[in-house]
Amino acid sequence: MKSDVKPDVCVVGLGYIGLPTAAVVARAGCKVHGVDVTQSVVDTINRGEIHIEEVDLDGLVHGVVARGLLKASTEMAPADVFIIAVPTPFDANHAPDISYVLAAGEAVARVLKTGDTVILESTSPVGTTEALRDLIAAARPDLKCPGLTGETPDVSIAYCPERVLPGKILEELTNNDRSIGGITPRCARKALAFYKRFVRGTCVTTDARSAEMTKLVENAYRDVNIAFANELSIVADRMGLDVWEVIRLANRHPRVNILTPGPGVGGHCIAVDPWFIVHGAPEETPLIRTARGVNDGKIHHVIARAEALIEAHPAARVACLGLAFKANIDDFRESPARAVAARLARKFGDRIKVVEPYAAELPREFEGTAAELIDIDTALESCDVLIVLVDHDAFKAVPLAERAAKAVYDTRGIWLDQPKSGASAPAQDRLKLAS
């Protein structure tokens, strides 16, 4: 691939990472062929529209599709650079499932030619890039693969994980630093030359296994720190303390930065990736495993406290505010808010109303529960109990006058001005003090 010639690019997987990546690469002037297994996703993109919620993505996709730089299909196509961005979930035993990666690799292998570069971006357990290389080598014995030949390899294979925040994906795909791990140093350099076409941040080359572990470590670090905040909120609840006040004061220490507690941890990264480290070294990861337990356990704590509040108001309608795993996005993957609201809906039926500005309908967990999706204005008019599960801007904007008379359980600390009930009030009405 000559540096003065823009490569043709194929992006496999057009979800929350794949589609923004494809659009950003197309914006840099490369012709991009996107591949997804879902026909409706393909059709939506080819109309210049998007199937996910992300800031400024709609305009970018519309533009690159209109210019003929991005097209989507359910079929693989030849290219110079292949980016694999498919899911890597875990099973019931928290073992990583790389079957989607391997299936994508099989499809890519069928169209590979000498000089091509294959880059895995999916968050993966250590060794997955090598497994991808071995699969390609077995499927295409006519091609010399890196690390398996003493000669110059015919193809390059590398790992470069995304490092983005939902709601700022386009900005961070361009500006964040990237860790690029090659099967060999030559592979890393080939991938580096590609990423420098659209990444302004620093691109650091390393080996594939180190890059894989780096991505897992980043998310495990976040998970452990969030677990401390969530455990602290449970302790504060037991002691009758205002956890938000404690954290505010503790963070005035120059070397203390406690994160914000919530109803648990969600999303496809932080709630999933630490398990990949635990699976790879189960005896050496007691801290990481415990953090996962604390954050998953926080969901059950929130459910119990919410149930107590609802039972203390037997005739009241209840609004669960939010289903997404974080604020101002439509991503509900592994969302603790979704789990809490669904559990309450199964127990309390049509008393439960759900407010989620980024959803057109309730997820499948709510089928048969009689719960209803309403807007925030309807909730404020008709519900006497408010359970804040997501800190959407639409919820933060609700003034005190519209909620002062409500019984509130605020798991996100967005309404710290909410009047605190007096000593004679039921304990459940004071639940906002500790999420």
N, C-alpha and C positions, 0 to 999 in steps of 0.2 A: 504494500500500500504506500504509494508515494505521498509525501506530505502536502504536495500542491494539488492533489486530486482528492475531491471529496468522496469518501467511500459510500457505497450503498449499504444500508443498515437494516437488519431485521430484528425487531423486538418481539420476543415470545412472551405473551402474557400482558394484557392491556388493562390491568387493574389500577389500584391506588398508586403504584410506583411505575409500572410499565407504561401506562398512557402518558403521564407527565414526562417521563424520560423520552419517549418517542417524540413527543411534541417539541421538547427542548432541542433534541438532536436535529429534528427537521428544521427548526428555527435557525440552526447554525448552517443550513444549506444542504444538508445531506438528504438524499431520498430515503424515506423510511417505509418499510413494509411491516405493519403490525400484524401479529397473529394471536388469535384468541379462540378458545373452543366454543364460546357462546355466540351464536349467530346474531342475537339481538344487540350485543355489544358491538360487533363488527358493523352492523347496519347503522347503528347510531353514530359511530365515528365517521363512517363514510358519508353521512349527511352533514358532517361538520359540527356534530353535537357531542355532548359528553354524558356518561352514565354515572358519574360520581360527582360529588360536591368538592370543589377545590378552588381557592381564590385565583381568579384570572385565567383558569385553565380553559374555560369555554371559548373565550376570545382567541386564545392561542391556537387551540385545535381547529377552530373555524378557519383561521387564517392559513395555517399550513396545509389543511385539506384543500382549501380553495386554490392554493398555489400549486397543487399537485405534488407536494413534498411528503405527504403522509396519506397512506391508504391502508385499509385493514382487510383481513381475510381470515378464514378458518384454515387455510392451507399454507404450508411452509413455502418459501421462495428462496432462490439463491441470493446471496449477498456477500459483501466483503467482511462485515462485522456482524456478529450475532450476539444479542444481549438476551439472556434468559432471566426473566423476572416473574416467576411463578410462585405460588404459595408453598410453604414448608411447614405444615401443621404438625401436631403431635398426636399420638393415639391415647387410648384410655389409661395407659401406664406411663404417660409422659415421654414415650420414646419418639424421637423425631422421625417424620415420614418424608423421605426425599423422593418418593415415587413420581411426583409431578416434575421434579428436576430431571430425573432420569428419562421420563417420557419425552420431555422437551429435547433432551440430548439426543435421543433416538431419531426424532424428527429432523433435527439440525444435521445430524450425521449423514442423512440421505442426500443432502444438497451441498455438502462441503466440497471445497476445491482447494488446491494448493494456494497458499498465501492468505487464507482466511484467518480471522481471529474470532474465538468464542469466549465470551465474558459472562460469567455467572454473577448475578447481582442478588439473587434470593438469599435471605439469611439462612445459613446452613450450618450443620455440625461440622466440626473439624474433620477434614478428609473428603468432603463432598466433591470438591473440585478435582481431586485425583480420581475419585470414582467416576466422575463425568468423563475425564480423560480416558480412563480404562474402557468405558462403554464405547466411546468414539473409536478407540483403537480396535476394539473387537468388531464393530460394525463396518469399519472402513480399513481393512488391512492394507489397502493400496496407498494409504496415507501414513507418512512417518509422523508419530506423535511425540510431543516434548517429554523428555524424561524417560522415554522408552527406546531411544535410538542414539547411537553415537554420532550420527550424521546431523546435518542441519534439518530440523523438523519441517514438515510441509505446512503445518498449522500451528497457531499459537492459542493457548488456553490460559485464562486468568480469572481471578476472583476480585470483584470490586463492589462491596456492599454499599447500598444507599445509606444516607445519614441525614434524614429529613424529618421535619415536624409537620404533621397534617395541618393545613391552613396556611403553610408557608413553603409548600413543596417546590414550587417553581423557583422561588428565590434561593432556597437552600440547595437545590440540585446544581445551581450555577455557582453559588458563592462558598459553599462549605468545602473544607478540605476532604480529600478522598484518599483512602488506603487501597493501593492496587497491588494485589498479590499474584505473581505469575507462577506457573508450574516450574518455569526456569526464569532467570533474569531476562533472557531475550523476550519471553512472553510478556513479562511485566513492562518492558520498554515498548512493545507493540501496543499494548493496552493504554499505556501512558500517552502515547502519541494521539490515540483516538480521543481520550478524555480531555486533553488540552484543547480540543476544538471547541468545547462548550463550557468547560469548568474554569472559573476564575480563581477558585481557591487553590491551595497548594495540593499537588498530587504527589504522594509519597509511595515509592515502590518497595515491595517486600516479597516474601514468599507466600504462596497461596494459603498454607495452613495458618500462618501468623495473621493474615488478613481475615480469615474466617473466625479465628479466636478473638480478634480485636472487636469485631461486630458483636459477638456474644458478650464480651466483657463490658462493653459500653452499656448494654441494656441490663445486664445483671447488676452493674453498679447503681443504675437508677432504681432498680427494683429493691435493692437492699436499703437505699436511703429512704425510699417511699415507705418501706416496711417500718422503719424507725418512727416516721411520722404517724403512720396508722396505729402502731402499737401504743405510742404516746397518747393518741386520742382516746383509746380504750381505757388506758390507765386514768386519764383525766376524767373520763366518764365515771369510773368507779369512785374516784375521790371527790367528785362534785366540783371540779375545776373547769374553767374556761380554757380549753386547749388553744384557742386562737390567741388569747392574751399571753399564755405561757410561751408559745412559739414566738410571738412578737417581741417579748422581752428577752428571750434567750438569744434571738438572732441579733441583738444589739452587741453581743460579744463579737470581737473582731474576727474570731476564727470559728464561729458557729453559723451554719446556714441550714436550718432545718426546713425541709420541704413542706408542702401543704398536704394535710391528710385529706382523704376522700372516702368514698364507699368501697374502695378496692382498687385494683389496677386492671386496665383493659387494653385493647388494641392488640394487633398481631405481633408486636415486637416485645415489649417489656413483660407482658403476661405469658409469653411463650418461650422466648430465647434462653432465659436462664436454665430451663429444663434441659436444653441441649448440652450445657456444661455439666449439669448433674448427671445426665445419662452417660457422658463420656468419662467421668471420674466420680462415681457415686460415693466412694469412701472418703474422698478428699473435699467434699463440698457441703459440710453441715451448715455453714452460714447461708449460702445461696439457697439451699433447700428450705431452711427455716424461714427466710424472707418470703419465699413463695407461699409457704404455709400461712404466714401472718397476713399477707395481702389477700389471699383467697379467703381466709377466715374472717377478714373484716366485712366481707359481704354478709356473712351469717350474723355478725354482730349488728349490722345496720338493719337487717330484716327483723331481728328480735326487737330492737328499739322502735322501729316503725310500727310493728304489730302492737306493741304496748301503747303507743300513742293513739293508734286507730281504735283499739279496744276501749280506751278511756273516753272516746267520743263516739258512742255506739250509733248515733243517728246521723253522723256527719258524712258528707261526701269528701273524698280524699283525692287531691291532685298530686301525682308523681311527676315532678318536673325534670324531664330529660331522659333519654335512652342511649345517647351516644357515649363513646368511651372517653371523650374529652370535649371541650367547649367548641362550638361553632363549626362542627363538621357533621357529615352524615354517615360516619363510619361507626358501626355498632359491633364490630368484631370483638369478642371476649369482653364485652362491656359489663362492668358490675352493675351499672344503673339498670340495664336491661334485665339482668338476673333478679335484682331486687323488685323492680316493678312487676315483673311477671309472677313472682312468688306471691306478692300481695294481691294481684288480680285473681290468682287461683284460690286464695283464701277468702277474699272479701267481695269477689264478684263485681256487680254493677256499681258498687260504692266507689270503685277505683276509676279515676279518670287519668289519662296520660297526656302530658303536653310535650310534644317534641317537634319543634319548628322545622326540622330537617327530615321528617318522615311524612309520607303521604298516607300510610296505613300502618297498623300495628304489626310487629313481627309475628312469625308463626307460633311463638310460645304463648301468645295471648288468645289463640283460637279456643272457643268454647268457654271463655272466662267472663264474658259480658262486659269486660272493660271497654272503655270508649276513648278514642283519640279526640281531644279538643284543643282549642287554642288558649293562649294565656289569658286573654280577656274573659273568656267563658269560665275558666278555672277560678279567676279572682271573684267573679260574680256568684258562682254557684258552689264553691267548695270552701269548707271551714277548716280543713287540715291541708297543709302544704308540706310536701316532702321534697326537698331540693336534692337532686341526684347528679345534676350536671350544671356547670357554671356558664351556661350560654349567656351571651350579652343581653338577649331578650329578657332573661330572668333578672339579671343584675339591674336592669333599668326600671324594675317595678318599685315605685316609691313607697316609703314607709306607710303613708296614709292608706294605701290599698291593701296592706297586709297586717297592719298593727293588731287587728282583732282576730287574726288567724292563729291557730295552733301550728307551730312551725318546727319541723325537724330539718335543720340545714346541715347537710353532710359536707358542704363545700365552703362554708364560711363566707358566703357572698352577702349576707344580710346581718352584719355585725351590729347594725343600728336597731335591730328588732328588740322591742322592749322585753326585758327579762321578767318572768313571772315572779310574783312575790313568794315569800316562804310558805304561805298557806295554799298556794296553787299546787295542783297535782304535779308530781315529779316529771311525768311524761311531757308536760308543757314546757319544761326547761331543757328539752333534749337538744336544742340548738347549741347549748354550751359545749357539747362534746360530740363530734361526729364519729 
